[in-house]
Amino acid sequence: MCLRPNLSTLVLSLAVFLSLACQGASETGNVESSKNSDSTTAKASVEDGVATQASRSTDDRPPIEGVSGGRASTRETLVVIKALDVAPIRDEVIVSSRVESDISVAVFPKLTGLPITNVTFDEGESVQQGDILMTLYDTELRLAEQRAAGAFQEKKLEVERQVLMLKEEDARIIRAERAQQKQLGDLDRLQGLVDDGLVNMQEVADARLEAEHASDDLNLSRFKRDATVIAGQLAQIAQSQAEIDWKRAQEDLQQTEVRAPVAGVVAERHVETGELSSQGEMAFRIVDITRPTLELRVPQDAMDRLKQGQSVEARSVTGTSQTYRGTVRRVNPVLDRATGSVSVLVDLEPAAGLAPGLFCEARIVTEARDAAVLIDKRAVRYDDDQPIFFALNEDGTSVKRVPFVAGASTAMQTEILSILDGAPPEASMQVVVVGNENLKDGDKVRVEEAPY
């Protein structure tokens, strides 16, 4: 038999189910609401307790060390201190350069195209001024010198001949003057006799003509003398030219012997026997090793500290312990436009091993003091280019900032010329050499006895 549920029964069951479901949801909501309320209340209570505890802790705890703005900061910086030093110091300008010779002469032959017949000196050998370094082929030049000498003698004789001719012309002029005077005297005498009727007019006319001839002869003699003077002058000019040619030929002949212009040592030799000479090629270089020098290029910022007579110490950069001494001879007052440096010439004292070409480090001592107050460079700091240091106060627990005027310096120390507040530097001052990077005036410090 098939059972069919009653419709009214189903509706009633559904209504009961829905009612029960809504009641359960309402109870669940009430429980959750109660839980949330209890949680909120508990949380508020905890927060109040924490705030109360925090407030109590803030009021009771001691100040935190090193906190900026604390009521009583007790931060201490660990430092190492060191006393100032009193010792000699030198202000130096250090420049490197090569040793040169005060006298270094390049020797060039003055004749070109002549075979070299002999070379008498080699590199490293000493020579005296005037020694023959090499000789050139001289046969043609010797013959040319002889021809020039003969031409000069010929012109010289011509001048002497013109001198004799001038003397002869002077004698002729004297004779012509006497003849003229005689003729003029005869003419005057005859003219006086004409008035007395002792001579006729023809004799007077003949005498006047003779007097005129005598005057013409005198003038002609004078003209010849002037011509002889000119010829003598031309002969003297020719003689002078011939003498010049002869001296030139002598000079050329002498240049076949190339001689040392100065005494010294042959530093370079560039010729061999059999080669042809050339005016454009250096044959020898001679240096005077007894007068070594240094030509230094010093930066312009040190120019005001340099002067003649300052002492110089030079040492080879190869590491030898020998020190060479010298003196500043000259400081060029004009700066090199290309490098901005000033040229300083130093005379070195001759010593073994001090050879031209040696590369040296030179120290120019611009100033020296026997008792300078020195500070360790580790203690020096700069505030806008102002050197300062921190010194330990008398209480031994704080430091003060001390600006100062710096002087000379070495690799490890700097000279204190004066303190900017006017007080002289005291050698007993204890300065901070380690731990001064962030110090300020008045900071608390704790002194470390041993460096760390």
C-alpha positions, 0 to 999 in steps of 0.5 A: 500500500502506498503511503502519502504524507499529509500536506498539513503535517508537512507544513507543520513540521517545517514551521517547527524546524524554522522556529527552532533554527531561529531560536538557536541563532539568537542564542548564539548571537547573544553568546558571541556578543557577551564574549566580545563585551567581556574581551573588550573590557579585559583589553581595556583593563590590561591597557590601563595597567600597562599605561599605569606601569609605564608611567610609574617606570618613567618616573622612577628609572635613572637617565639613559646614558648618551641620550641627547636631551637627557637631564644629566648625560654622562657619556664618556669618550675613550681617548689616548693622550700624549704630551707636546714635544720640544725638539729641533725642526726644519722647514724644508722644500723637497724637490727632485732633479738630476745633477748637472755640471755648471760647465757643460760644453758641446764641441762642434767642428767648424769645417764640413766635409773634411776627413777626420785624420785622428781622434786623441781623446775618448769618453771619461778622459780628462782634458785641459783647455786647448788640448787637441781633441781631433784633427782634420785633413789640412793639405788644401787649407794649408796651400790656401793659407800660403796663397793668401799669405802671398797675396797679402804680401803683394798688396802690402808692397803695393802700399809701400810703393804708393807711399814712395810715389807720394813722396816723389810727388811731394818733391815735384810739387816743391820743385814746381813751387820754386820754379814758379817763384823764380819766374814770377820774380824774373817777371817783376824785375823785367817789368821794372826795367821796362819803365827805365827803357832797358828791356823791350816788351817782348822780353817781358811777354816771354817772362810772363809766359814762363811764369804761367808755365811754371804755375801750370806745372805746379798745378799739374804736380798737385793733381798727380799727388792727389791721384797718388794719394787715391791710389795709395788708399786703394792699395791700403784697402786691397791690403786690408782685404788680402789680410782678411783673406789670409787671416780667414785662411789661417783660421780655417787651417787652425780649425783642422785641429779641434781643441777643448774649449774648457778643462773637464772630462769628455762625457760624450764622443760621437766621431771616429777616424775616417769619418767626414766632419759636419758642422751640424753634428756634435763631436764631443761634450766636455763637462766640469765635474768639479762644479756639480749643480742642481737646477730645481723647479720649485712650486710657486707657493714656496717662492716666498720662502726661498732666498740665496745662501740657503743650505741644501741637502741632496740624496740619491733616490737609489737609496744610498745613505750618502748626503751631498750638501750645497747652497742656493746660488740663485732664485729666479724671480720670474715664474715659468708660465707653462709650469707655474714653478720657479727655477732655483740653481744650487751649487753642490760640494764636490764629493765621491759619487756625485756625478752629472746625471745622478737623480737626487732628492733635494731638501732646501732648508728654508728655516730651522729652530732648535727648540720648537713646540711639536704636536703629533699629527694624529692630534691635529684636526681642521675646522674650515682650514683652521688647524685645531687640537683637543687638550685635556683640562685640569680636571682630567675628565674633559677636553677643550678645543684649541685652535693654533697657528701651524708652522713647519712639519715633518712626517710625524709632527707639526710645529705650533707657532702660537695659540690663537687665544694669545697664550703661548703653547705649553709643552706640558699640555696633554693632547688627544691623539686617538678618539678625537674624531667626534669630540667637541669643546667640553666633552667628557672623556676617559683616558686610556692608559695604553694605546689601543 
